[in-house]
Amino acid sequence: MTLHDYLDEQEQVNDERFIVDDEQKANWALRKISELQKEVERNTKLAEQEIDKIKQWEATQNKQIGDNILYFEGLLNEYAMKQREIDPEFKSMSLPNGRFGFRKQQPKWEYNDEKVLSYLEQAGMNDLIRTTRVPNKAEIRKIFEVVDDKVINKETGEVVEGIEIEQREEKFNWRIE
């Protein structure tokens, strides 16, 4: 019999329905929660270890497959280059299992955001600059106050529109020490 089983027996928790009606039973319930949390942690740790093994297996398998794909892409690229040598107008070839060839690409734009923003501002092209406007909620809570489910500007007494207050009941909580 484990210590926990012995303590369960002493607390008579195996009766019909266990009821917390004194400090000792409340303490027992907290101990049970602690044990269950540790069991969840053990399960999670075991699952994470297995997930890590599976991910390693997946990465190994997919790397080999990816290497094979690159090999075959290289072979197709060599063949396409030979076709282009034969016919400089060669663009692509369609076969029963797919298509390969050359495709023109759009130029890639790389931005130095600070320099571009500086240029746009100096050129007066503010319509090309995005700005994000969001309320500073932390500061709003400091400056305004709640009165009867309304948010009030302390300085003017005005109701601040756009904020709803939801009064909530107390929430039961517990912690293991």
N, C-alpha and C positions, 0 to 999 in steps of 0.2 A: 504494500500500500504506500503510495507516495504521500509526501507531506500535504500536498494540496487536497488529495482525497481524504486524508485524515481530518484536515480542517473542515472540509465540506461536511463530513460526518458529524463533527462536533457542533457545527452550526445547524445541523438538521436541515440541510438544504435539499435533501432528497424527498422531503414530504410532498404533499399534493401541490401546493403553490407556495413558493417562498415569498415572504413578505418582509420588507425592510421596515422594522418598527422600533429599532434602537440603534445606538451608535455602533455597536459591535457588528450588527448585520449590515449596516451601511458601509463599514470598513471592509467587511467581507466582499460586498458587491464591488467596491473599488478595486480590491485585490483581484477579483475575477476579471474585471475589465482590463487590468494591467496584464494578466496572463493571456487574455485573448488578443490584446494588442501585440504582445511579444510573438504569439503564434502567427498573426498576420505578417509581422516583420520577417519571421523565419520563412513563411510561404513566399513572400515577395522576394526575399533574397535568393531562395532556391529557384524560383521562376526566372529571375534576372540572370542567374548563372546559366540556366538552360537556354534562355534567349540569346545570351552572349555566344554560347557554343553554336547555336543554330545560325546566328549572324556570321560567325567566322566561317562556318561551312559554306553558307551562301556566298560570301565574298570570294572564297577560294574557287568555288565552282564557277561563279560568274566571271571571275578574272580569266580563267582558262577559256571560257566561251568567248569573252570579249577579245582575247588575243586571237582566237580562231577567226572571229569576224573581221578583225583588222587584217589578218593574213589574206582572207578572201577578197576584201575590199582592195587590197594592194594588187592582187592578181587582176581584178577587174579594171583597176586604174591603168595598169600596164597595157592591158588589151585595148582599152579605150584610147590610150596615147598612140598605140600602133595604128589604130583605125584612123586617127586624126592625121598621122603621117601619110597614110594612103590617100585620105580625102580630107583636106584642110577644112571643109565645111561640115565635117562630122560633129553632130551635137549629142545624139543619144541613140540607144538601141533598145528596142522593146522585144522581149522574149517571153515564152509562156510562164516563167517563174518570176518575172519582174522586169525592171527597166534600169538602165544605168547610162551615164553620160555626163555631159558638162552643162552646168546651169550658170548663167550670168548672175552675179550678186550685186546688190545695191552697195554703195560705199558705206563703210561703217563710220559713224560719227563718234568721236570721243570728246567729251566736254571737260574743261576746267571750269567748274561751276562758279568759282569766285570771279574769274576773269570775265566770263560771259555775263554774270550779273552786273559787274562793274560797267561793262560796255553798254548793256541795255539801259541801265540807269542814266548813264551820261548821255545816251542817245535819246532819252525820253521815251523809251519803248516799254513803259511799265506794264502795258497790257500783255507782254510776253513773260512777265514775272508772276509766278504763283505765290500767293500769300495764304497762310492758314490762320484763320481767326477762330479761337476757341476760348471759352470762359476759363479764367483761372479759379478753379473750384476751391482750392485750399484757401486762397485769399478771400474769396466770397464768404466762406464760412467764418472767417475772422472778423470781417467788417460788418456783415449783416447779422440780424438776430431773428429767431423764430418766435412769433407771437400767435397763438391760436391757429396753428397750421398755416400761417402765412409768413413769408420772409419779408422783413421790414428793414429799410435803410435807416440806420440809427440817427443819421444826421438830419434827414428830411422827413422821416416818418412815413415815407411812401412805401407802398407794397411793391416788391420786386416781382415783375411778371416773368413767367417761364420757369419757375421753380415750384414744385409741389412737394409738400412735406407729408410723409407717411409715418404716423406714430405707430410704433411697434411694441408688442408686449415683451415682457421680460423673457429671456431665453435661458432655459436650463443649461448649465454647463457643469463639467467636472474635470478634474485633473489628477494625475497620479504623481505622488511625490516620493 
